[in-house]
Every structure is written in structure tokens, then in C-alpha cells.
Amino acid sequence: MLMHSRRSFIQTTSVTAAGLALGGGAAAGLAPGEEAAVGLAPGEGTAASAVLEETEKGKRSIHAFTKCLQFLDYGEMADLLARNGFDGADLTVRPGGQVEPGNVEKDLPEAVHALQKAGIGTKMIVTGINSADHPDTRPILKTMSELGIPYYRMGYLGYDPGKTIPGNLEMYKRTFKNLEKLNRTYGVTADYQNHSGDRVGGPVWDLYHLLKECDPDHMGVQYDICHATIEGGKSWTLGMKLLAPWIHTTDIKDFVWKKDESGTWRVAFVPLGEGMVDFRHYFKLYKTLQIKGPVSMHFEYDLGGAEHGHREVTMSRARIESFMKRDLELLKDQI
């Protein structure tokens, strides 16, 4: 596993990430056509076509996953992201998030309006959706569709220990197909995050079995290179290639293995470029596979509780902001 210094990260990312054409900043305002997308009728157009058009025009949005900003109101959050060069917010629309699912029809438009007022926007949200039949699912999909938000991250699915692994996958195939049908109705796309651990998506290969019969325009993956590296070591490239047709959104963060006080090795998230993720290799493959869609930057290292979504934090807002800006500048260096 490769360890990378910040200088090494800047040098390698500036060469390979330039091909991503990651645009940025409040000065850029909303992406071309974003204003027209608001009010999109359910089923009108697809997320894939909208993002393809954006990428062909030379812009790929960098969003901030806003779990670490839940201690701010919508306006404060939007202003912080805009002045530091983010293109948008990957909003938490889930229980305990910035937007509670029960209030989505009122609060999500307010959050989006705050972002637009600051000169940025959103192309992705994070939800707890893992069933087409849950009472929160349709209101969320309807509202995001009307606001022109193409992508949502699904909630996690667990393996039932009473079933075999193939039995679990057969069960969840039906879950994915039911969501695909509903997503098509609203013209949106669900992306499942590959997250390290023993839930669905941890080993990555299981996602292929769930998605191989699904329409990539409406079901896919939010590919997390950090968690893929945790689980896959040096073999993560194989999983990424396997899932490439369904990869829409992507996550960026870094980690190291660290012994805790008991001597147990555990994952510790660190600022970008200080960990074990091979960003040079990742961005090269990312470009080769022609993956399109917005990027979500995650800030999971110590931010005084903000990294856990706490409403009361022990680190100053200015310091949290400085960490976020530094990581963003590393990603966008010389672009």
C-alpha cells in the first residue's frame, strides 16, 4: 500500500486530475442549464444525459458532503461552501440530517434556494432510502426531481445472517429493481455507496450482482475509493473496473490503519494526502474509465464532532473551514 505525502499528492493529482476538468467556486455560479432544470417534470430526461452534457462543456462539480456542516443553518452552510470554492453541497436528507425526510417538501427547496443564492447548487443528496415502499421514498424522489437534482445516495443494506449470501443477493435484487422502476418514474438515479464492513457493498463484488440487470441511468454506485482501498488493498482496481458502467458519483477521502489503546488495528480517517489512498492510480483509472458525474468530498477526520454530524461542535468554525479549504485546494491544485 502506498503512503503519500501532501507534496506527493499535489504533484500526482495536478497531472492526472487535470483531465477531470473539475471546475469550481462561487464565481462559476450555477452550471449551465441548472436554472432550467429546476421544476423538471418527473421522468423528463435522465441524470446521465444531464451530467454528460455538463462534462462535455468542461465542468465537473465538486460537492462537499455536508454531514460536517450540520451545525450551520442553510445560509451559513451555503456561504461557507461558496467562498471556499466548492461547486455545491452533497446534502444530508435523512433522519438526523440537515433535511429531515418528513419535512423534505418544505426544507429541501429552502436548502437548494440558499445554495443558489450563494451562487452554487447541488446535484446529489444523501438519503436513507433502501425501499421503494417506505413512506418517505416518494416524497424525497418527487421533491429532488422537481428541483433538478439527479442523484441520491441510498441507505445501507445489511446481510441477513439467517440466509446464505446468494439468498441475500436474490432478495436485494428485487429491492434494486423496485427502486429502479420508481427512479425511472421521477427521472432520478440511485447510487449505492461501497462502504467498508460486512454490509452489502463492503466487498464491492456483491454490487455487481445486484446491478448487472439494472439500467445504469437509474441505478448505480457512489464509488468510494477510500473504502474500496480499506477492503480491497491493491485489488480495488478490479472492483472499480467491474462496476464502472454503474459508477456515477464518487467520494473522496483518505485514511490510515492505526492501533488503538488496546492494540487493535482500526481505520483512522485523515486529511487528504496524508493517508494510504493511491490517488495517482485512482485518478488515472477514473479518467481512463470515463466516469462522469459530480464528486463528493468527505471530511471524516477530527473536526471537533462536526465529522459525526453533531449540532454542537468543539472546534471553531474558522478552523473547520480551513481544513475543508485545504483539502479542496489539494484536489483542485493547478486545475
Kinemage of the C-alpha trace (Angstrom):
@kinemage 1
@onewidth
@group {chain A} dominant
@subgroup {mainchain}
@vectorlist {calphas} color= white
{ca met a 1} P 0.000 0.000 0.000
{ca leu a 2} L 1.376 3.373 -0.918
{ca met a 3} L 1.780 6.139 1.604
{ca his a 4} L 1.548 9.652 0.160
{ca ser a 5} L 2.850 12.931 1.473
{ca arg a 6} L 0.921 16.103 0.788
{ca arg a 7} L 3.592 17.212 -1.686
{ca ser a 8} L 3.401 13.880 -3.496
{ca phe a 9} L -0.369 14.140 -3.605
{ca ile a 10} L -0.252 17.625 -5.114
{ca gln a 11} L 2.277 16.587 -7.725
{ca thr a 12} L 0.397 13.498 -8.846
{ca thr a 13} L -3.083 14.962 -8.649
{ca ser a 14} L -2.133 18.057 -10.637
{ca val a 15} L -1.064 15.861 -13.536
{ca thr a 16} L -3.909 13.349 -13.572
{ca ala a 17} L -6.838 15.254 -12.139
{ca ala a 18} L -6.439 17.974 -14.738
{ca gly a 19} L -8.109 15.606 -17.158
{ca leu a 20} L -11.188 15.621 -14.937
{ca ala a 21} L -11.831 19.291 -15.681
{ca leu a 22} L -13.061 19.856 -12.145
{ca gly a 23} L -14.496 23.346 -12.152
{ca gly a 24} L -15.005 25.479 -9.151
{ca gly a 25} L -16.084 28.243 -6.987
{ca ala a 26} L -18.826 30.677 -6.364
{ca ala a 27} L -17.585 32.715 -9.272
{ca ala a 28} L -18.638 29.914 -11.583
{ca gly a 29} L -22.217 30.179 -10.366
{ca leu a 30} L -24.713 27.523 -11.334
{ca ala a 31} L -23.749 25.082 -14.031
{ca pro a 32} L -25.105 25.856 -17.495
{ca gly a 33} L -28.707 24.748 -17.721
{ca glu a 34} L -29.091 24.296 -13.970
{ca glu a 35} L -31.680 27.042 -13.676
{ca ala a 36} L -33.748 25.389 -16.401
{ca ala a 37} L -33.522 22.034 -14.617
{ca val a 38} L -35.441 23.351 -11.616
{ca gly a 39} L -39.052 22.300 -11.966
{ca leu a 40} L -38.171 19.299 -14.140
{ca ala a 41} L -41.253 17.142 -14.527
{ca pro a 42} L -40.995 13.580 -13.173
{ca gly a 43} L -39.471 11.318 -15.807
{ca glu a 44} L -38.352 14.226 -18.012
{ca gly a 45} L -34.805 13.481 -19.151
{ca thr a 46} L -32.239 11.419 -17.230
{ca ala a 47} L -29.479 12.145 -14.775
{ca ala a 48} L -26.909 10.553 -17.077
{ca ser a 49} L -27.739 12.785 -20.038
{ca ala a 50} L -27.684 15.935 -17.909
{ca val a 51} L -24.302 15.164 -16.392
{ca leu a 52} L -22.848 14.049 -19.732
{ca glu a 53} L -23.816 17.408 -21.210
{ca glu a 54} L -22.214 19.211 -18.279
{ca thr a 55} L -18.983 17.213 -18.535
{ca glu a 56} L -18.732 17.767 -22.269
{ca lys a 57} L -18.884 21.503 -21.580
{ca gly a 58} L -15.767 21.126 -19.450
{ca lys a 59} L -17.162 21.253 -15.913
{ca arg a 60} L -17.371 18.573 -13.249
{ca ser a 61} L -18.845 19.654 -9.947
{ca ile a 62} L -17.052 19.174 -6.634
{ca his a 63} L -19.536 18.954 -3.782
{ca ala a 64} L -18.969 18.873 -0.037
{ca phe a 65} L -20.727 16.117 1.880
{ca thr a 66} L -22.492 18.306 4.412
{ca lys a 67} L -22.599 15.962 7.408
{ca cys a 68} L -19.758 18.047 8.850
{ca leu a 69} L -21.784 21.262 8.444
{ca gln a 70} L -24.981 20.244 10.200
{ca phe a 71} L -24.219 22.723 12.983
{ca leu a 72} L -24.901 25.551 10.489
{ca asp a 73} L -28.156 26.776 9.007
{ca tyr a 74} L -28.729 26.591 5.250
{ca gly a 75} L -27.497 30.103 4.533
{ca glu a 76} L -24.344 29.762 6.635
{ca met a 77} L -23.570 26.412 5.027
{ca ala a 78} L -24.054 27.805 1.522
{ca asp a 79} L -21.895 30.855 2.161
{ca leu a 80} L -19.069 28.766 3.616
{ca leu a 81} L -19.011 26.418 0.625
{ca ala a 82} L -19.243 29.216 -1.945
{ca arg a 83} L -16.462 31.357 -0.539
{ca asn a 84} L -14.118 28.365 -0.367
{ca gly a 85} L -14.608 27.276 -3.965
{ca phe a 86} L -16.996 24.328 -3.770
{ca asp a 87} L -19.467 23.924 -6.628
{ca gly a 88} L -22.206 22.507 -4.473
{ca ala a 89} L -23.410 20.615 -1.433
{ca asp a 90} L -23.999 16.885 -1.130
{ca leu a 91} L -26.911 17.443 1.241
{ca thr a 92} L -27.901 15.062 4.025
{ca val a 93} L -31.612 14.296 3.530
{ca arg a 94} L -32.066 11.560 6.098
{ca pro a 95} L -33.031 11.126 9.748
{ca gly a 96} L -30.771 13.397 11.778
{ca gly a 97} L -29.563 15.211 8.658
{ca gln a 98} L -29.869 18.806 7.543
{ca val a 99} L -33.196 17.957 5.943
{ca glu a 100} L -35.460 15.563 7.810
{ca pro a 101} L -37.347 13.251 5.398
{ca gly a 102} L -40.683 14.224 6.908
{ca asn a 103} L -40.024 17.877 6.042
{ca val a 104} L -38.435 17.316 2.630
{ca glu a 105} L -41.097 19.073 0.556
{ca lys a 106} L -40.565 22.296 2.516
{ca asp a 107} L -36.959 22.147 3.673
{ca leu a 108} L -35.117 20.740 0.644
{ca pro a 109} L -36.284 23.621 -1.621
{ca glu a 110} L -35.181 26.054 1.112
{ca ala a 111} L -31.726 24.462 1.266
{ca val a 112} L -31.375 24.497 -2.528
{ca his a 113} L -32.516 28.119 -2.667
{ca ala a 114} L -29.844 29.055 -0.102
{ca leu a 115} L -27.197 27.358 -2.239
{ca gln a 116} L -28.382 29.079 -5.400
{ca lys a 117} L -28.447 32.437 -3.625
{ca ala a 118} L -24.772 31.875 -2.778
{ca gly a 119} L -24.027 31.090 -6.436
{ca ile a 120} L -23.673 27.309 -6.167
{ca gly a 121} L -26.089 24.371 -6.235
{ca thr a 122} L -26.457 20.628 -5.729
{ca lys a 123} L -26.553 17.606 -7.983
{ca met a 124} L -26.626 14.996 -5.236
{ca ile a 125} L -28.169 14.219 -1.862
{ca val a 126} L -27.573 11.545 0.766
{ca thr a 127} L -30.652 9.635 1.926
{ca gly a 128} L -31.621 6.604 3.955
{ca ile a 129} L -33.723 5.196 1.105
{ca asn a 130} L -33.430 1.432 0.758
{ca ser a 131} L -37.004 0.518 -0.229
{ca ala a 132} L -39.427 1.738 -2.851
{ca asp a 133} L -42.254 1.118 -0.408
{ca his a 134} L -41.077 3.256 2.507
{ca pro a 135} L -43.407 6.244 3.069
{ca asp a 136} L -40.510 8.716 2.836
{ca thr a 137} L -39.260 7.463 -0.532
{ca arg a 138} L -41.734 9.012 -2.972
{ca pro a 139} L -41.788 12.496 -1.347
{ca ile a 140} L -37.969 12.626 -1.463
{ca leu a 141} L -37.755 11.487 -5.092
{ca lys a 142} L -40.554 13.792 -6.176
{ca thr a 143} L -39.002 16.824 -4.480
{ca met a 144} L -35.470 16.227 -5.769
{ca ser a 145} L -36.863 15.651 -9.268
{ca glu a 146} L -38.742 18.939 -9.180
{ca leu a 147} L -35.550 20.679 -8.051
{ca gly a 148} L -33.478 19.127 -10.833
{ca ile a 149} L -31.268 17.056 -8.505
{ca pro a 150} L -30.252 13.940 -10.477
{ca tyr a 151} L -28.567 11.692 -7.886
{ca tyr a 152} L -29.316 10.355 -4.438
{ca arg a 153} L -27.230 8.053 -2.309
{ca met a 154} L -29.146 5.091 -0.941
{ca gly a 155} L -29.240 3.912 2.648
{ca tyr a 156} L -27.251 0.828 3.585
{ca leu a 157} L -28.486 -2.757 3.377
{ca gly a 158} L -27.447 -5.453 5.824
{ca tyr a 159} L -26.897 -9.153 5.260
{ca asp a 160} L -29.471 -11.358 6.958
{ca pro a 161} L -27.394 -13.971 8.855
{ca gly a 162} L -30.301 -16.412 8.521
{ca lys a 163} L -29.850 -16.502 4.739
{ca thr a 164} L -26.954 -17.528 2.550
{ca ile a 165} L -25.027 -14.802 0.726
{ca pro a 166} L -26.656 -15.803 -2.609
{ca gly a 167} L -30.019 -15.782 -0.852
{ca asn a 168} L -29.427 -12.257 0.398
{ca leu a 169} L -28.408 -11.083 -3.048
{ca glu a 170} L -31.513 -12.566 -4.645
{ca met a 171} L -33.648 -10.762 -2.071
{ca tyr a 172} L -31.928 -7.423 -2.675
{ca lys a 173} L -32.121 -7.798 -6.452
{ca arg a 174} L -35.853 -7.269 -6.042
{ca thr a 175} L -35.192 -4.225 -3.875
{ca phe a 176} L -32.967 -2.712 -6.561
{ca lys a 177} L -35.403 -3.480 -9.387
{ca asn a 178} L -38.297 -1.906 -7.491
{ca leu a 179} L -36.263 1.240 -6.857
{ca glu a 180} L -35.152 1.309 -10.497
{ca lys a 181} L -38.767 1.376 -11.604
{ca leu a 182} L -39.609 4.202 -9.207
{ca asn a 183} L -36.483 6.162 -10.150
{ca arg a 184} L -37.469 5.966 -13.804
{ca thr a 185} L -40.837 7.484 -12.937
{ca tyr a 186} L -39.169 10.513 -11.368
{ca gly a 187} L -36.168 10.747 -13.714
{ca val a 188} L -33.563 10.305 -10.958
{ca thr a 189} L -30.748 7.883 -10.178
{ca ala a 190} L -29.971 5.934 -7.004
{ca asp a 191} L -26.322 5.299 -6.154
{ca tyr a 192} L -25.256 2.792 -3.513
{ca gln a 193} L -22.003 3.605 -1.705
{ca asn a 194} L -19.425 0.852 -1.338
{ca his a 195} L -18.637 1.160 2.370
{ca ser a 196} L -16.102 -0.987 4.215
{ca gly a 197} L -17.516 -3.552 6.613
{ca asp a 198} L -19.819 -6.553 6.480
{ca arg a 199} L -22.874 -4.860 4.988
{ca val a 200} L -23.901 -5.008 1.342
{ca gly a 201} L -21.312 -3.145 -0.736
{ca gly a 202} L -18.378 -3.851 1.560
{ca pro a 203} L -16.780 -6.449 -0.709
{ca val a 204} L -17.801 -4.422 -3.843
{ca trp a 205} L -18.317 -7.546 -5.938
{ca asp a 206} L -21.787 -8.020 -4.466
{ca leu a 207} L -22.880 -4.716 -6.014
{ca tyr a 208} L -22.181 -6.111 -9.464
{ca his a 209} L -24.591 -8.992 -8.819
{ca leu a 210} L -27.260 -6.524 -7.697
{ca leu a 211} L -26.737 -4.083 -10.567
{ca lys a 212} L -25.891 -6.221 -13.585
{ca glu a 213} L -29.538 -6.390 -14.680
{ca cys a 214} L -30.313 -2.762 -13.767
{ca asp a 215} L -30.459 0.264 -16.056
{ca pro a 216} L -27.364 2.421 -15.313
{ca asp a 217} L -29.450 5.526 -15.977
{ca his a 218} L -31.445 4.851 -12.823
{ca met a 219} L -29.404 2.561 -10.543
{ca gly a 220} L -25.702 2.709 -9.833
{ca val a 221} L -22.809 3.218 -7.460
{ca gln a 222} L -21.377 6.079 -5.469
{ca tyr a 223} L -17.809 4.822 -5.665
{ca asp a 224} L -15.720 5.446 -2.564
{ca ile a 225} L -12.017 4.942 -3.262
{ca cys a 226} L -11.169 5.178 0.426
{ca his a 227} L -13.476 2.357 1.474
{ca ala a 228} L -12.537 0.360 -1.622
{ca thr a 229} L -8.876 0.584 -0.557
{ca ile a 230} L -9.710 -0.418 3.025
{ca glu a 231} L -11.438 -3.573 1.779
{ca gly a 232} L -9.514 -4.257 -1.418
{ca gly a 233} L -5.908 -3.345 -0.665
{ca lys a 234} L -4.256 -3.468 -4.066
{ca ser a 235} L -7.118 -5.290 -5.792
{ca trp a 236} L -9.575 -2.358 -5.667
{ca thr a 237} L -8.867 -1.605 -9.333
{ca leu a 238} L -10.607 -4.844 -10.352
{ca gly a 239} L -13.768 -3.928 -8.495
{ca met a 240} L -13.735 -0.428 -9.926
{ca lys a 241} L -13.443 -1.763 -13.471
{ca leu a 242} L -16.237 -4.247 -12.825
{ca leu a 243} L -18.589 -1.549 -11.538
{ca ala a 244} L -17.552 1.195 -13.976
{ca pro a 245} L -20.739 1.148 -16.110
{ca trp a 246} L -22.779 1.941 -12.993
{ca ile a 247} L -20.442 4.431 -11.279
{ca his a 248} L -21.988 7.900 -11.304
{ca thr a 249} L -20.984 9.857 -8.226
{ca thr a 250} L -17.701 9.408 -6.372
{ca asp a 251} L -16.399 10.046 -2.853
{ca ile a 252} L -13.020 11.455 -1.916
{ca lys a 253} L -11.374 10.966 1.487
{ca asp a 254} L -8.230 9.393 2.969
{ca phe a 255} L -7.292 7.001 5.792
{ca val a 256} L -4.543 5.104 7.625
{ca trp a 257} L -4.546 1.911 9.683
{ca lys a 258} L -3.801 2.781 13.305
{ca lys a 259} L -3.552 0.787 16.528
{ca asp a 260} L -5.906 1.864 19.281
{ca glu a 261} L -5.119 1.720 23.015
{ca ser a 262} L -5.977 -1.981 23.129
{ca gly a 263} L -3.536 -2.750 20.320
{ca thr a 264} L -6.293 -3.404 17.780
{ca trp a 265} L -5.736 -2.105 14.261
{ca arg a 266} L -8.531 0.260 13.194
{ca val a 267} L -9.253 2.661 10.338
{ca ala a 268} L -8.477 6.298 11.116
{ca phe a 269} L -9.574 8.959 8.640
{ca val a 270} L -7.040 11.705 7.929
{ca pro a 271} L -6.840 14.914 5.878
{ca leu a 272} L -6.458 14.405 2.159
{ca gly a 273} L -2.980 13.334 1.058
{ca glu a 274} L -1.862 12.139 4.499
{ca gly a 275} L -3.164 8.608 4.152
{ca met a 276} L -2.907 5.386 2.197
{ca val a 277} L -5.213 6.001 -0.767
{ca asp a 278} L -3.284 5.869 -4.035
{ca phe a 279} L -4.853 8.928 -5.639
{ca arg a 280} L -2.398 8.925 -8.529
{ca his a 281} L -3.524 5.473 -9.616
{ca tyr a 282} L -7.163 6.225 -8.807
{ca phe a 283} L -7.419 9.374 -10.897
{ca lys a 284} L -5.609 7.740 -13.790
{ca leu a 285} L -8.104 4.868 -13.816
{ca tyr a 286} L -11.011 7.245 -13.169
{ca lys a 287} L -10.104 9.152 -16.305
{ca thr a 288} L -9.469 6.022 -18.378
{ca leu a 289} L -12.884 4.595 -17.467
{ca gln a 290} L -14.513 7.913 -18.466
{ca ile a 291} L -16.550 8.094 -15.280
{ca lys a 292} L -18.832 11.109 -15.295
{ca gly a 293} L -20.721 12.779 -12.505
{ca pro a 294} L -20.195 15.032 -9.512
{ca val a 295} L -17.555 14.418 -6.848
{ca ser a 296} L -18.384 14.432 -3.141
{ca met a 297} L -15.606 15.369 -0.723
{ca his a 298} L -15.963 13.793 2.723
{ca phe a 299} L -14.417 15.214 5.882
{ca glu a 300} L -14.398 12.325 8.335
{ca tyr a 301} L -11.309 13.144 10.430
{ca asp a 302} L -11.389 15.006 13.735
{ca leu a 303} L -13.335 18.246 13.380
{ca gly a 304} L -14.483 18.623 16.958
{ca gly a 305} L -17.530 16.422 16.458
{ca ala a 306} L -18.601 18.037 13.190
{ca glu a 307} L -17.318 14.969 11.351
{ca his a 308} L -20.059 12.978 13.075
{ca gly a 309} L -22.795 15.437 12.191
{ca his a 310} L -23.054 16.894 15.690
{ca arg a 311} L -25.067 20.082 16.123
{ca glu a 312} L -22.733 21.251 18.887
{ca val a 313} L -19.034 21.178 17.998
{ca thr a 314} L -15.836 21.859 19.935
{ca met a 315} L -13.735 23.143 17.009
{ca ser a 316} L -14.120 26.697 15.762
{ca arg a 317} L -15.973 27.284 12.522
{ca ala a 318} L -12.907 29.033 11.107
{ca arg a 319} L -10.692 26.012 11.741
{ca ile a 320} L -13.213 23.563 10.271
{ca glu a 321} L -13.440 25.812 7.234
{ca ser a 322} L -9.647 25.910 6.903
{ca phe a 323} L -9.441 22.100 6.832
{ca met a 324} L -12.124 21.897 4.170
{ca lys a 325} L -10.495 24.584 2.041
{ca arg a 326} L -7.074 22.938 2.301
{ca asp a 327} L -8.405 19.556 1.172
{ca leu a 328} L -10.284 21.156 -1.718
{ca glu a 329} L -7.205 23.058 -2.863
{ca leu a 330} L -5.180 19.839 -2.831
{ca leu a 331} L -7.760 18.197 -5.061
{ca lys a 332} L -8.016 21.118 -7.462
{ca asp a 333} L -4.352 22.134 -7.485
{ca gln a 334} L -3.285 23.668 -10.833
{ca ile a 335} L -6.646 22.930 -12.471
